[in-house]
Amino acid sequence: MVKKLPPLILLGRGTFSLKQFRADCYEAARTLHARVLEVKGSDYHSYSVCNMQLPAYHKCNSINVTILRNGNYPIIGFSSTQEAPFIFLDVPRLQEVFEALGYEVWSKEYLETDPIEEHITDLTPQEIEDYNYWRPNQIGQMVFNFYD
């Protein structure tokens, strides 16, 4: 079964509060004993970002993770890069915390999926136009984009 993308997910400059996302990032950092490096939004992207340094874990050094939050939906993805093209990753400890805060965390596997017709059937005409123009090759490129 294909998970359809909801309407307005590509436009992403809508209803969500950067202030709430910032508060949630700091709550996640407190829970995990991590450090928030930066939280920022943009009028030119369909997402906001939180750069976080996670502490050493299970014989691994600390790692920096970029948390991507869609602008219209409480959808989160994790990346090892701070800017596009994103390299998506799964961070189970961080996923648990954000899901407890009410977010839907999309997996690396799903974000790297090639979009097909069934994914985009519920998108708005403007989003279909953007999709056809930009031709993203991953779901993640659609959900966390900088289309103008």
C-alpha positions, 0 to 999 in steps of 0.5 A: 500500500502506497502512503499518499502525500497530503495536500499542501505538504510541498508548499509548507509555509503554513500553519505551524509555529516555529516557536513551538518547534523550537520549544519541542527541540529544546525539550527533546534535547533535555530528554536526551542530554543533547545540545541544540545548536540552532533552530531556524525557519525560512520563507523560502523552504517548505521546512524548518530545521533544528541542528542538534548535537547528540551525546556519545552513545554505545561506544560512538562519539557525539553526532550532529543531526539536522531535524527537518520539520515540514511547514504544514504538517507535524512531520519530521525527518532526520539528516546528517547534512544541514542543507540539501541534498539531505542524507536521511538517517534513522535516529531511534532515540530521537524518533521516540522523543519526537513521537511522544511530542506528537510528531510523525517521524518518517523513516530514512527508507520512506524519505529515500523512496522514489515518488510514483503517481500514487504518492501525488494524487492528493496534491494541489494543482500548484504542487503537481506543477512544482513536482513536474517542474522540479522532478524530485527523485525522493519523497524527502526532496518533496517534503523538505524542499526549497521550491520557489 
